[in-house]
Each structure stands twice: as C-alpha cells, then as structure tokens.
Amino acid sequence: MESYEPVTADYPPTPRLPLLTAAEARDTVSYLRLLESLDLTPRGAAAGQLAADLARRLPSDG
C-alpha cells in the first residue's frame, strides 16, 4: 500500500470577508441603479448594466 504525505496549506494571515447576504446584494443593486440615474456618463450606464446583471443572479423574494 502506497503512503502519501499529508496535504498542507498556508492560510492567509487575515480572515476572509464573508459573502454578501441577499439583503445586502439587493441594497447594492438599488444603489447601482440610483448611480445610473444620477450619472449620465458611460460610467452610469455601466453601473446600470452591472445592477441588471446582479439582479438576475439574486433569488426572488418569494
């Protein structure tokens, strides 16, 4: 029977940030949509596109 060395890894020195909650993600989408309405430059349009992309990935409320 063949023996293998145990797998070891280095952990990052600082803890990772937690994932966003669904409520936080919905707030982010609403802020991006607000930015789109206030910024009429291509940056505002990009914020609106990002909001639409993120909104499609969120679960519906019920």
HTML snippet that shows the backbone in 3Dmol.js (N, CA, C, O; Angstrom):
<script src="https://3Dmol.org/build/3Dmol-min.js"></script>
<div id="view" style="width:600px;height:400px;position:relative"></div>
<script>
const pdb = `
ATOM      1  N   MET A   1       0.845  -1.174   0.000  1.00  0.00           N
ATOM      2  CA  MET A   1       0.000   0.000   0.000  1.00  0.00           C
ATOM      3  C   MET A   1       0.894   1.242   0.000  1.00  0.00           C
ATOM      4  O   MET A   1       1.838   1.345   0.783  1.00  0.00           O
ATOM      5  N   GLU A   2       0.582   2.162  -0.875  1.00  0.00           N
ATOM      6  CA  GLU A   2       1.388   3.366  -1.029  1.00  0.00           C
ATOM      7  C   GLU A   2       0.987   4.426  -0.003  1.00  0.00           C
ATOM      8  O   GLU A   2      -0.197   4.610   0.281  1.00  0.00           O
ATOM      9  N   SER A   3       1.961   5.104   0.538  1.00  0.00           N
ATOM     10  CA  SER A   3       1.705   6.137   1.538  1.00  0.00           C
ATOM     11  C   SER A   3       2.012   7.507   0.939  1.00  0.00           C
ATOM     12  O   SER A   3       2.988   7.671   0.206  1.00  0.00           O
ATOM     13  N   TYR A   4       1.185   8.466   1.254  1.00  0.00           N
ATOM     14  CA  TYR A   4       1.356   9.819   0.741  1.00  0.00           C
ATOM     15  C   TYR A   4       1.582  10.786   1.891  1.00  0.00           C
ATOM     16  O   TYR A   4       1.124  10.566   3.012  1.00  0.00           O
ATOM     17  N   GLU A   5       2.292  11.851   1.592  1.00  0.00           N
ATOM     18  CA  GLU A   5       2.491  12.909   2.574  1.00  0.00           C
ATOM     19  C   GLU A   5       1.162  13.627   2.808  1.00  0.00           C
ATOM     20  O   GLU A   5       0.366  13.746   1.877  1.00  0.00           O
ATOM     21  N   PRO A   6       0.903  14.102   4.014  1.00  0.00           N
ATOM     22  CA  PRO A   6      -0.347  14.847   4.247  1.00  0.00           C
ATOM     23  C   PRO A   6      -0.335  16.168   3.461  1.00  0.00           C
ATOM     24  O   PRO A   6       0.710  16.785   3.252  1.00  0.00           O
ATOM     25  N   VAL A   7      -1.503  16.562   3.048  1.00  0.00           N
ATOM     26  CA  VAL A   7      -1.652  17.813   2.320  1.00  0.00           C
ATOM     27  C   VAL A   7      -1.610  18.955   3.325  1.00  0.00           C
ATOM     28  O   VAL A   7      -2.339  18.953   4.316  1.00  0.00           O
ATOM     29  N   THR A   8      -0.762  19.912   3.061  1.00  0.00           N
ATOM     30  CA  THR A   8      -0.677  21.081   3.934  1.00  0.00           C
ATOM     31  C   THR A   8      -0.861  22.334   3.085  1.00  0.00           C
ATOM     32  O   THR A   8      -0.588  22.336   1.884  1.00  0.00           O
ATOM     33  N   ALA A   9      -1.317  23.370   3.716  1.00  0.00           N
ATOM     34  CA  ALA A   9      -1.534  24.629   3.004  1.00  0.00           C
ATOM     35  C   ALA A   9      -1.282  25.782   3.958  1.00  0.00           C
ATOM     36  O   ALA A   9      -1.397  25.651   5.177  1.00  0.00           O
ATOM     37  N   ASP A  10      -0.943  26.893   3.375  1.00  0.00           N
ATOM     38  CA  ASP A  10      -0.798  28.108   4.162  1.00  0.00           C
ATOM     39  C   ASP A  10      -2.125  28.849   4.159  1.00  0.00           C
ATOM     40  O   ASP A  10      -2.781  28.954   3.123  1.00  0.00           O
ATOM     41  N   TYR A  11      -2.509  29.348   5.286  1.00  0.00           N
ATOM     42  CA  TYR A  11      -3.733  30.126   5.385  1.00  0.00           C
ATOM     43  C   TYR A  11      -3.392  31.603   5.315  1.00  0.00           C
ATOM     44  O   TYR A  11      -2.331  32.015   5.783  1.00  0.00           O
ATOM     45  N   PRO A  12      -4.278  32.409   4.734  1.00  0.00           N
ATOM     46  CA  PRO A  12      -3.980  33.839   4.661  1.00  0.00           C
ATOM     47  C   PRO A  12      -3.864  34.425   6.066  1.00  0.00           C
ATOM     48  O   PRO A  12      -4.543  33.968   6.985  1.00  0.00           O
ATOM     49  N   PRO A  13      -3.012  35.427   6.237  1.00  0.00           N
ATOM     50  CA  PRO A  13      -2.815  35.993   7.573  1.00  0.00           C
ATOM     51  C   PRO A  13      -4.044  36.708   8.125  1.00  0.00           C
ATOM     52  O   PRO A  13      -4.210  36.805   9.341  1.00  0.00           O
ATOM     53  N   THR A  14      -4.896  37.201   7.253  1.00  0.00           N
ATOM     54  CA  THR A  14      -6.119  37.865   7.708  1.00  0.00           C
ATOM     55  C   THR A  14      -7.322  37.043   7.281  1.00  0.00           C
ATOM     56  O   THR A  14      -7.290  36.419   6.220  1.00  0.00           O
ATOM     57  N   PRO A  15      -8.374  37.028   8.074  1.00  0.00           N
ATOM     58  CA  PRO A  15      -9.555  36.253   7.695  1.00  0.00           C
ATOM     59  C   PRO A  15     -10.227  36.855   6.458  1.00  0.00           C
ATOM     60  O   PRO A  15     -10.157  38.061   6.218  1.00  0.00           O
ATOM     61  N   ARG A  16     -10.861  36.011   5.703  1.00  0.00           N
ATOM     62  CA  ARG A  16     -11.583  36.468   4.521  1.00  0.00           C
ATOM     63  C   ARG A  16     -12.890  37.129   4.935  1.00  0.00           C
ATOM     64  O   ARG A  16     -13.478  36.801   5.965  1.00  0.00           O
ATOM     65  N   LEU A  17     -13.324  38.065   4.106  1.00  0.00           N
ATOM     66  CA  LEU A  17     -14.601  38.714   4.376  1.00  0.00           C
ATOM     67  C   LEU A  17     -15.739  37.755   4.040  1.00  0.00           C
ATOM     68  O   LEU A  17     -15.619  36.963   3.105  1.00  0.00           O
ATOM     69  N   PRO A  18     -16.842  37.814   4.787  1.00  0.00           N
ATOM     70  CA  PRO A  18     -17.965  36.931   4.482  1.00  0.00           C
ATOM     71  C   PRO A  18     -18.652  37.352   3.187  1.00  0.00           C
ATOM     72  O   PRO A  18     -18.511  38.486   2.730  1.00  0.00           O
ATOM     73  N   LEU A  19     -19.385  36.428   2.615  1.00  0.00           N
ATOM     74  CA  LEU A  19     -20.173  36.729   1.426  1.00  0.00           C
ATOM     75  C   LEU A  19     -21.284  37.710   1.773  1.00  0.00           C
ATOM     76  O   LEU A  19     -21.688  37.824   2.930  1.00  0.00           O
ATOM     77  N   LEU A  20     -21.767  38.408   0.771  1.00  0.00           N
ATOM     78  CA  LEU A  20     -22.890  39.314   0.991  1.00  0.00           C
ATOM     79  C   LEU A  20     -24.157  38.524   1.271  1.00  0.00           C
ATOM     80  O   LEU A  20     -24.351  37.433   0.734  1.00  0.00           O
ATOM     81  N   THR A  21     -25.008  39.074   2.106  1.00  0.00           N
ATOM     82  CA  THR A  21     -26.335  38.479   2.291  1.00  0.00           C
ATOM     83  C   THR A  21     -27.199  38.909   1.112  1.00  0.00           C
ATOM     84  O   THR A  21     -26.840  39.827   0.375  1.00  0.00           O
ATOM     85  N   ALA A  22     -28.323  38.252   0.937  1.00  0.00           N
ATOM     86  CA  ALA A  22     -29.236  38.625  -0.143  1.00  0.00           C
ATOM     87  C   ALA A  22     -29.726  40.063   0.039  1.00  0.00           C
ATOM     88  O   ALA A  22     -29.856  40.804  -0.936  1.00  0.00           O
ATOM     89  N   ALA A  23     -29.995  40.455   1.277  1.00  0.00           N
ATOM     90  CA  ALA A  23     -30.460  41.823   1.531  1.00  0.00           C
ATOM     91  C   ALA A  23     -29.382  42.839   1.169  1.00  0.00           C
ATOM     92  O   ALA A  23     -29.686  43.883   0.593  1.00  0.00           O
ATOM     93  N   GLU A  24     -28.123  42.545   1.501  1.00  0.00           N
ATOM     94  CA  GLU A  24     -27.032  43.450   1.138  1.00  0.00           C
ATOM     95  C   GLU A  24     -26.860  43.538  -0.370  1.00  0.00           C
ATOM     96  O   GLU A  24     -26.595  44.613  -0.908  1.00  0.00           O
ATOM     97  N   ALA A  25     -27.009  42.424  -1.042  1.00  0.00           N
ATOM     98  CA  ALA A  25     -26.894  42.418  -2.504  1.00  0.00           C
ATOM     99  C   ALA A  25     -28.025  43.233  -3.132  1.00  0.00           C
ATOM    100  O   ALA A  25     -27.800  43.961  -4.100  1.00  0.00           O
ATOM    101  N   ARG A  26     -29.240  43.116  -2.588  1.00  0.00           N
ATOM    102  CA  ARG A  26     -30.362  43.910  -3.119  1.00  0.00           C
ATOM    103  C   ARG A  26     -30.122  45.403  -2.892  1.00  0.00           C
ATOM    104  O   ARG A  26     -30.431  46.222  -3.758  1.00  0.00           O
ATOM    105  N   ASP A  27     -29.574  45.757  -1.731  1.00  0.00           N
ATOM    106  CA  ASP A  27     -29.232  47.161  -1.469  1.00  0.00           C
ATOM    107  C   ASP A  27     -28.196  47.650  -2.475  1.00  0.00           C
ATOM    108  O   ASP A  27     -28.295  48.767  -2.983  1.00  0.00           O
ATOM    109  N   THR A  28     -27.214  46.822  -2.758  1.00  0.00           N
ATOM    110  CA  THR A  28     -26.179  47.188  -3.725  1.00  0.00           C
ATOM    111  C   THR A  28     -26.779  47.439  -5.097  1.00  0.00           C
ATOM    112  O   THR A  28     -26.418  48.402  -5.774  1.00  0.00           O
ATOM    113  N   VAL A  29     -27.690  46.578  -5.503  1.00  0.00           N
ATOM    114  CA  VAL A  29     -28.357  46.752  -6.798  1.00  0.00           C
ATOM    115  C   VAL A  29     -29.122  48.075  -6.817  1.00  0.00           C
ATOM    116  O   VAL A  29     -29.085  48.797  -7.813  1.00  0.00           O
ATOM    117  N   SER A  30     -29.808  48.393  -5.731  1.00  0.00           N
ATOM    118  CA  SER A  30     -30.577  49.648  -5.710  1.00  0.00           C
ATOM    119  C   SER A  30     -29.647  50.858  -5.761  1.00  0.00           C
ATOM    120  O   SER A  30     -29.968  51.855  -6.407  1.00  0.00           O
ATOM    121  N   TYR A  31     -28.493  50.781  -5.082  1.00  0.00           N
ATOM    122  CA  TYR A  31     -27.537  51.896  -5.143  1.00  0.00           C
ATOM    123  C   TYR A  31     -26.937  52.034  -6.534  1.00  0.00           C
ATOM    124  O   TYR A  31     -26.717  53.150  -7.005  1.00  0.00           O
ATOM    125  N   LEU A  32     -26.669  50.909  -7.199  1.00  0.00           N
ATOM    126  CA  LEU A  32     -26.145  50.979  -8.563  1.00  0.00           C
ATOM    127  C   LEU A  32     -27.179  51.587  -9.513  1.00  0.00           C
ATOM    128  O   LEU A  32     -26.827  52.356 -10.407  1.00  0.00           O
ATOM    129  N   ARG A  33     -28.444  51.242  -9.320  1.00  0.00           N
ATOM    130  CA  ARG A  33     -29.499  51.831 -10.162  1.00  0.00           C
ATOM    131  C   ARG A  33     -29.628  53.332  -9.904  1.00  0.00           C
ATOM    132  O   ARG A  33     -29.859  54.104 -10.834  1.00  0.00           O
ATOM    133  N   LEU A  34     -29.482  53.744  -8.654  1.00  0.00           N
ATOM    134  CA  LEU A  34     -29.505  55.161  -8.331  1.00  0.00           C
ATOM    135  C   LEU A  34     -28.333  55.875  -8.997  1.00  0.00           C
ATOM    136  O   LEU A  34     -28.496  56.958  -9.559  1.00  0.00           O
ATOM    137  N   LEU A  35     -27.163  55.269  -8.930  1.00  0.00           N
ATOM    138  CA  LEU A  35     -25.993  55.844  -9.589  1.00  0.00           C
ATOM    139  C   LEU A  35     -26.231  55.995 -11.082  1.00  0.00           C
ATOM    140  O   LEU A  35     -25.859  57.007 -11.676  1.00  0.00           O
ATOM    141  N   GLU A  36     -26.850  54.990 -11.688  1.00  0.00           N
ATOM    142  CA  GLU A  36     -27.154  55.054 -13.120  1.00  0.00           C
ATOM    143  C   GLU A  36     -28.047  56.256 -13.432  1.00  0.00           C
ATOM    144  O   GLU A  36     -27.847  56.944 -14.433  1.00  0.00           O
ATOM    145  N   SER A  37     -29.035  56.503 -12.564  1.00  0.00           N
ATOM    146  CA  SER A  37     -29.962  57.606 -12.836  1.00  0.00           C
ATOM    147  C   SER A  37     -29.327  58.976 -12.608  1.00  0.00           C
ATOM    148  O   SER A  37     -29.745  59.964 -13.212  1.00  0.00           O
ATOM    149  N   LEU A  38     -28.321  59.039 -11.739  1.00  0.00           N
ATOM    150  CA  LEU A  38     -27.685  60.318 -11.431  1.00  0.00           C
ATOM    151  C   LEU A  38     -26.485  60.623 -12.314  1.00  0.00           C
ATOM    152  O   LEU A  38     -26.146  61.790 -12.513  1.00  0.00           O
ATOM    153  N   ASP A  39     -25.846  59.603 -12.839  1.00  0.00           N
ATOM    154  CA  ASP A  39     -24.632  59.766 -13.646  1.00  0.00           C
ATOM    155  C   ASP A  39     -24.964  59.430 -15.095  1.00  0.00           C
ATOM    156  O   ASP A  39     -25.143  58.263 -15.442  1.00  0.00           O
ATOM    157  N   LEU A  40     -25.045  60.448 -15.932  1.00  0.00           N
ATOM    158  CA  LEU A  40     -25.445  60.247 -17.325  1.00  0.00           C
ATOM    159  C   LEU A  40     -24.260  59.954 -18.245  1.00  0.00           C
ATOM    160  O   LEU A  40     -24.396  59.988 -19.468  1.00  0.00           O
ATOM    161  N   THR A  41     -23.110  59.667 -17.659  1.00  0.00           N
ATOM    162  CA  THR A  41     -21.927  59.321 -18.442  1.00  0.00           C
ATOM    163  C   THR A  41     -21.910  57.809 -18.680  1.00  0.00           C
ATOM    164  O   THR A  41     -22.759  57.090 -18.153  1.00  0.00           O
ATOM    165  N   PRO A  42     -20.957  57.330 -19.463  1.00  0.00           N
ATOM    166  CA  PRO A  42     -20.844  55.874 -19.649  1.00  0.00           C
ATOM    167  C   PRO A  42     -20.638  55.111 -18.330  1.00  0.00           C
ATOM    168  O   PRO A  42     -21.004  53.941 -18.225  1.00  0.00           O
ATOM    169  N   ARG A  43     -20.060  55.770 -17.340  1.00  0.00           N
ATOM    170  CA  ARG A  43     -19.893  55.116 -16.039  1.00  0.00           C
ATOM    171  C   ARG A  43     -21.257  54.812 -15.412  1.00  0.00           C
ATOM    172  O   ARG A  43     -21.445  53.751 -14.819  1.00  0.00           O
ATOM    173  N   GLY A  44     -22.201  55.738 -15.544  1.00  0.00           N
ATOM    174  CA  GLY A  44     -23.548  55.493 -15.032  1.00  0.00           C
ATOM    175  C   GLY A  44     -24.232  54.359 -15.773  1.00  0.00           C
ATOM    176  O   GLY A  44     -24.917  53.531 -15.173  1.00  0.00           O
ATOM    177  N   ALA A  45     -24.038  54.332 -17.082  1.00  0.00           N
ATOM    178  CA  ALA A  45     -24.609  53.235 -17.879  1.00  0.00           C
ATOM    179  C   ALA A  45     -24.008  51.898 -17.465  1.00  0.00           C
ATOM    180  O   ALA A  45     -24.713  50.890 -17.413  1.00  0.00           O
ATOM    181  N   ALA A  46     -22.716  51.883 -17.171  1.00  0.00           N
ATOM    182  CA  ALA A  46     -22.061  50.652 -16.717  1.00  0.00           C
ATOM    183  C   ALA A  46     -22.613  50.218 -15.366  1.00  0.00           C
ATOM    184  O   ALA A  46     -22.782  49.024 -15.119  1.00  0.00           O
ATOM    185  N   ALA A  47     -22.893  51.179 -14.490  1.00  0.00           N
ATOM    186  CA  ALA A  47     -23.483  50.848 -13.194  1.00  0.00           C
ATOM    187  C   ALA A  47     -24.855  50.217 -13.389  1.00  0.00           C
ATOM    188  O   ALA A  47     -25.207  49.262 -12.696  1.00  0.00           O
ATOM    189  N   GLY A  48     -25.624  50.743 -14.324  1.00  0.00           N
ATOM    190  CA  GLY A  48     -26.935  50.168 -14.605  1.00  0.00           C
ATOM    191  C   GLY A  48     -26.841  48.759 -15.168  1.00  0.00           C
ATOM    192  O   GLY A  48     -27.649  47.896 -14.824  1.00  0.00           O
ATOM    193  N   GLN A  49     -25.860  48.521 -16.029  1.00  0.00           N
ATOM    194  CA  GLN A  49     -25.667  47.173 -16.586  1.00  0.00           C
ATOM    195  C   GLN A  49     -25.251  46.197 -15.496  1.00  0.00           C
ATOM    196  O   GLN A  49     -25.729  45.064 -15.448  1.00  0.00           O
ATOM    197  N   LEU A  50     -24.356  46.645 -14.623  1.00  0.00           N
ATOM    198  CA  LEU A  50     -23.940  45.795 -13.507  1.00  0.00           C
ATOM    199  C   LEU A  50     -25.118  45.496 -12.589  1.00  0.00           C
ATOM    200  O   LEU A  50     -25.269  44.367 -12.122  1.00  0.00           O
ATOM    201  N   ALA A  51     -25.953  46.499 -12.328  1.00  0.00           N
ATOM    202  CA  ALA A  51     -27.138  46.282 -11.492  1.00  0.00           C
ATOM    203  C   ALA A  51     -28.053  45.239 -12.115  1.00  0.00           C
ATOM    204  O   ALA A  51     -28.568  44.364 -11.419  1.00  0.00           O
ATOM    205  N   ALA A  52     -28.252  45.330 -13.416  1.00  0.00           N
ATOM    206  CA  ALA A  52     -29.122  44.361 -14.096  1.00  0.00           C
ATOM    207  C   ALA A  52     -28.526  42.955 -14.031  1.00  0.00           C
ATOM    208  O   ALA A  52     -29.244  41.982 -13.798  1.00  0.00           O
ATOM    209  N   ASP A  53     -27.219  42.852 -14.238  1.00  0.00           N
ATOM    210  CA  ASP A  53     -26.562  41.545 -14.176  1.00  0.00           C
ATOM    211  C   ASP A  53     -26.660  40.935 -12.782  1.00  0.00           C
ATOM    212  O   ASP A  53     -26.946  39.747 -12.636  1.00  0.00           O
ATOM    213  N   LEU A  54     -26.422  41.755 -11.760  1.00  0.00           N
ATOM    214  CA  LEU A  54     -26.505  41.251 -10.389  1.00  0.00           C
ATOM    215  C   LEU A  54     -27.936  40.880 -10.008  1.00  0.00           C
ATOM    216  O   LEU A  54     -28.164  39.868  -9.346  1.00  0.00           O
ATOM    217  N   ALA A  55     -28.890  41.697 -10.424  1.00  0.00           N
ATOM    218  CA  ALA A  55     -30.294  41.442 -10.076  1.00  0.00           C
ATOM    219  C   ALA A  55     -30.764  40.100 -10.639  1.00  0.00           C
ATOM    220  O   ALA A  55     -31.561  39.408 -10.005  1.00  0.00           O
ATOM    221  N   ARG A  56     -30.283  39.735 -11.811  1.00  0.00           N
ATOM    222  CA  ARG A  56     -30.669  38.439 -12.391  1.00  0.00           C
ATOM    223  C   ARG A  56     -30.131  37.270 -11.575  1.00  0.00           C
ATOM    224  O   ARG A  56     -30.687  36.173 -11.628  1.00  0.00           O
ATOM    225  N   ARG A  57     -29.071  37.489 -10.833  1.00  0.00           N
ATOM    226  CA  ARG A  57     -28.449  36.407 -10.062  1.00  0.00           C
ATOM    227  C   ARG A  57     -29.019  36.274  -8.653  1.00  0.00           C
ATOM    228  O   ARG A  57     -28.720  35.307  -7.951  1.00  0.00           O
ATOM    229  N   LEU A  58     -29.826  37.225  -8.242  1.00  0.00           N
ATOM    230  CA  LEU A  58     -30.404  37.191  -6.901  1.00  0.00           C
ATOM    231  C   LEU A  58     -31.646  36.311  -6.869  1.00  0.00           C
ATOM    232  O   LEU A  58     -32.411  36.281  -7.832  1.00  0.00           O
ATOM    233  N   PRO A  59     -31.848  35.602  -5.777  1.00  0.00           N
ATOM    234  CA  PRO A  59     -33.091  34.819  -5.648  1.00  0.00           C
ATOM    235  C   PRO A  59     -34.277  35.762  -5.505  1.00  0.00           C
ATOM    236  O   PRO A  59     -34.150  36.860  -4.963  1.00  0.00           O
ATOM    237  N   SER A  60     -35.429  35.325  -5.997  1.00  0.00           N
ATOM    238  CA  SER A  60     -36.624  36.151  -5.840  1.00  0.00           C
ATOM    239  C   SER A  60     -37.091  36.118  -4.391  1.00  0.00           C
ATOM    240  O   SER A  60     -36.749  35.203  -3.642  1.00  0.00           O
ATOM    241  N   ASP A  61     -37.871  37.117  -4.003  1.00  0.00           N
ATOM    242  CA  ASP A  61     -38.305  37.210  -2.610  1.00  0.00           C
ATOM    243  C   ASP A  61     -39.389  36.197  -2.248  1.00  0.00           C
ATOM    244  O   ASP A  61     -39.706  36.041  -1.069  1.00  0.00           O
ATOM    245  N   GLY A  62     -39.925  35.552  -3.167  1.00  0.00           N
ATOM    246  CA  GLY A  62     -40.884  34.557  -2.743  1.00  0.00           C
ATOM    247  C   GLY A  62     -41.938  34.369  -3.721  1.00  0.00           C
ATOM    248  O   GLY A  62     -42.836  33.554  -3.512  1.00  0.00           O
TER     249      GLY A  62
END
`;
const viewer = $3Dmol.createViewer("view");
viewer.addModel(pdb, "pdb");
viewer.setStyle({}, {cartoon: {color: "spectrum"}});
viewer.zoomTo();
viewer.render();
</script>
